[in-house]
Amino acid sequence: MFPKTYRKFILTRFGEDFRACTQIVDTPWQDPGDNDVVVKNIYAGVNGIYDYNMMRNAVDYIKIDIPADLGIEVVGRIVAVGRNVTKYKEGDAVAAWKVGNGYRDYQVISQNRLYSIREPSPEILTLIPTGVSGMIGLERVGEMKTSETIAVSAAAGGLGHIVVQVAKQAGNHVIGLAGSDEKCALLRQLGCDRPINYHTEDVDQVLKTEYPNGIDIAYDSVGGITFDTFLNNLAVKGRLVISGYTSEVGKPLQSVTAPRPWTKLYFKSASIRGFINPHFQEFWPDAAERLLSAYYANTLTVLIDPTPFVGLEAVPDAVAYLMSGRNRGKVVIKLDQTL
Ligand SMILES: NC(=O)c1ccc[n+]([C@@H]2O[C@H](COP(=O)([O-])OP(=O)(O)OC[C@H]3O[C@@H](n4cnc5c(N)ncnc54)[C@H](OP(=O)(O)O)[C@@H]3O)[C@@H](O)[C@H]2O)c1
């Protein structure tokens, strides 16, 4: 017996205060279309930067209509299937990934947007879609090879700790930037060759001294000074992948007085490459399958931040926690409170 209504977490207006701009509302139960399933969401991944950008109407590639549904990735179980659904049945554990379908108790979604998983465990949320993004960013955008020097910012974060491992396992030397000694110790355990605590070490100096030939791939999701430092330390044919700009989120755009970027690129045949995952959908299934296989084979460590967040009421706290920079690994919310 399905409920007549269930709860979802929505953006009610644009603004600066996430708690004030959001609300939990009831929404009517919706039966699945012919090719859809209904998933009971069990754990949701938190993408604080994306949520804050939605609140500020600052996601350039999406037109946001208010009220807007929030949340993206979940793991859960199928509770109803449409009549043309052949790949899945009720009770199957799945990972689902669709903008607006994350922070809610149930969702209707096409069978083509699902990934089969063994159990709806929170660890999967570090892989789909976060790890998928990291893998595609490294391989397809950064054109990762082997025996390269690869630097990763926010390396102990949800995205970063997968990027570190994918880069290392491809036979590269990995430098990881993080904001505490504790995070740096964690990075060492993940195989990172040179963790750098950017609060206590001068990153530019470390790179210039220890890596005089420069960085082949700089995988940056922090922006600001980190971006500048990576740009200044690229190797010949180096690639700087822009995968985010966490340190600049919500701040006025800075006008920087500096020589034009070509001066730092041309004479090295180096490049800066923007990357957002929606532009690379053809590579999602392959990346998800490889990451899941590695996880199930115990060759990939996935980090879930241990701070518990339970129920839709916890979304603002979870988002604020991620934005504070304290998290180690992926921040998740347990939606099914019966577990
Ligand atoms: N391109 C894509 O398709 C794609 C896909 C997914 C995510 N992303 C982006 O990847 C980034 C990481 O996302 P995530 O969800 O995995 O977050 P996260 O990395 O788990 O959390 C953010 C981390 O950024 C670091 N950070 C550095 N400077 C900061 C500052 N000034 N304020 C706050 N944090 C700062 C913090 O770690 P340290 O202090 O240890 O550095 C913090 O833990 C985000 O920018 C996100 O938008 C991009």
Ligand as a Chemical Component Dictionary entry (heavy atoms), coordinates in Angstrom:
data_LIG
# 
_chem_comp.id                   LIG 
_chem_comp.type                 NON-POLYMER 
_chem_comp.pdbx_formal_charge   0 
_chem_comp.three_letter_code    LIG 
# 
loop_
_chem_comp_atom.comp_id 
_chem_comp_atom.atom_id 
_chem_comp_atom.alt_atom_id 
_chem_comp_atom.type_symbol 
_chem_comp_atom.charge 
_chem_comp_atom.model_Cartn_x 
_chem_comp_atom.model_Cartn_y 
_chem_comp_atom.model_Cartn_z 
_chem_comp_atom.pdbx_ordinal 
LIG N1  N1  N 0  32.823 19.193 -12.610 1  
LIG C1  C1  C 0  31.878 18.373 -12.214 2  
LIG O1  O1  O 0  31.167 17.763 -13.001 3  
LIG C2  C2  C 0  31.684 18.174 -10.748 4  
LIG C3  C3  C 0  31.009 17.055 -10.231 5  
LIG C4  C4  C 0  30.887 16.904 -8.858  6  
LIG C5  C5  C 0  31.417 17.875 -8.017  7  
LIG N2  N2  N 1  32.046 18.967 -8.556  8  
LIG C6  C6  C 0  32.635 20.007 -7.729  9  
LIG O2  O2  O 0  33.680 19.380 -6.980  10 
LIG C7  C7  C 0  33.843 20.086 -5.768  11 
LIG C8  C8  C 0  33.856 19.100 -4.625  12 
LIG O3  O3  O 0  32.536 18.679 -4.349  13 
LIG P1  P1  P 0  32.230 17.713 -3.124  14 
LIG O4  O4  O 0  30.748 17.653 -2.998  15 
LIG O5  O5  O -1 33.013 16.464 -3.289  16 
LIG O6  O6  O 0  32.756 18.571 -1.897  17 
LIG P2  P2  P 0  33.982 18.230 -0.964  18 
LIG O7  O7  O 0  35.217 18.265 -1.775  19 
LIG O8  O8  O 0  33.682 16.997 -0.183  20 
LIG O9  O9  O 0  33.921 19.437 0.072   21 
LIG C9  C9  C 0  34.471 20.670 -0.223  22 
LIG C10 C10 C 0  35.952 20.731 0.235   23 
LIG O10 O10 O 0  36.545 21.856 -0.388  24 
LIG C11 C11 C 0  37.674 22.211 0.367   25 
LIG N3  N3  N 0  37.837 23.657 0.393   26 
LIG C12 C12 C 0  38.921 24.312 -0.063  27 
LIG N4  N4  N 0  38.754 25.625 0.082   28 
LIG C13 C13 C 0  37.554 25.815 0.666   29 
LIG C14 C14 C 0  36.839 26.956 1.087   30 
LIG N5  N5  N 0  37.329 28.201 0.922   31 
LIG N6  N6  N 0  35.617 26.788 1.656   32 
LIG C15 C15 C 0  35.087 25.542 1.817   33 
LIG N7  N7  N 0  35.743 24.410 1.429   34 
LIG C16 C16 C 0  36.960 24.564 0.859   35 
LIG C17 C17 C 0  37.475 21.650 1.770   36 
LIG O11 O11 O 0  38.501 20.702 1.998   37 
LIG P3  P3  P 0  40.040 21.151 2.262   38 
LIG O12 O12 O 0  40.010 22.345 3.162   39 
LIG O13 O13 O 0  40.620 19.952 2.878   40 
LIG O14 O14 O 0  40.613 21.477 0.916   41 
LIG C18 C18 C 0  36.128 20.956 1.708   42 
LIG O15 O15 O 0  36.085 19.768 2.459   43 
LIG C19 C19 C 0  32.744 21.126 -5.722  44 
LIG O16 O16 O 0  33.275 22.373 -6.136  45 
LIG C20 C20 C 0  31.718 20.627 -6.706  46 
LIG O17 O17 O 0  30.941 21.666 -7.250  47 
LIG C21 C21 C 0  32.198 19.109 -9.887  48 
# 
loop_
_chem_comp_bond.comp_id 
_chem_comp_bond.atom_id_1 
_chem_comp_bond.atom_id_2 
_chem_comp_bond.value_order 
_chem_comp_bond.pdbx_ordinal 
LIG N1  C1  SING 1  
LIG C1  O1  DOUB 2  
LIG C1  C2  SING 3  
LIG C2  C3  SING 4  
LIG C2  C21 DOUB 5  
LIG C3  C4  DOUB 6  
LIG C4  C5  SING 7  
LIG C5  N2  DOUB 8  
LIG N2  C6  SING 9  
LIG N2  C21 SING 10 
LIG C6  O2  SING 11 
LIG C6  C20 SING 12 
LIG O2  C7  SING 13 
LIG C7  C8  SING 14 
LIG C7  C19 SING 15 
LIG C8  O3  SING 16 
LIG O3  P1  SING 17 
LIG P1  O4  DOUB 18 
LIG P1  O5  SING 19 
LIG P1  O6  SING 20 
LIG O6  P2  SING 21 
LIG P2  O7  DOUB 22 
LIG P2  O8  SING 23 
LIG P2  O9  SING 24 
LIG O9  C9  SING 25 
LIG C9  C10 SING 26 
LIG C10 O10 SING 27 
LIG C10 C18 SING 28 
LIG O10 C11 SING 29 
LIG C11 N3  SING 30 
LIG C11 C17 SING 31 
LIG N3  C12 SING 32 
LIG N3  C16 SING 33 
LIG C12 N4  DOUB 34 
LIG N4  C13 SING 35 
LIG C13 C14 SING 36 
LIG C13 C16 DOUB 37 
LIG C14 N5  SING 38 
LIG C14 N6  DOUB 39 
LIG N6  C15 SING 40 
LIG C15 N7  DOUB 41 
LIG N7  C16 SING 42 
LIG C17 O11 SING 43 
LIG C17 C18 SING 44 
LIG O11 P3  SING 45 
LIG P3  O12 DOUB 46 
LIG P3  O13 SING 47 
LIG P3  O14 SING 48 
LIG C18 O15 SING 49 
LIG C19 O16 SING 50 
LIG C19 C20 SING 51 
LIG C20 O17 SING 52 
# 
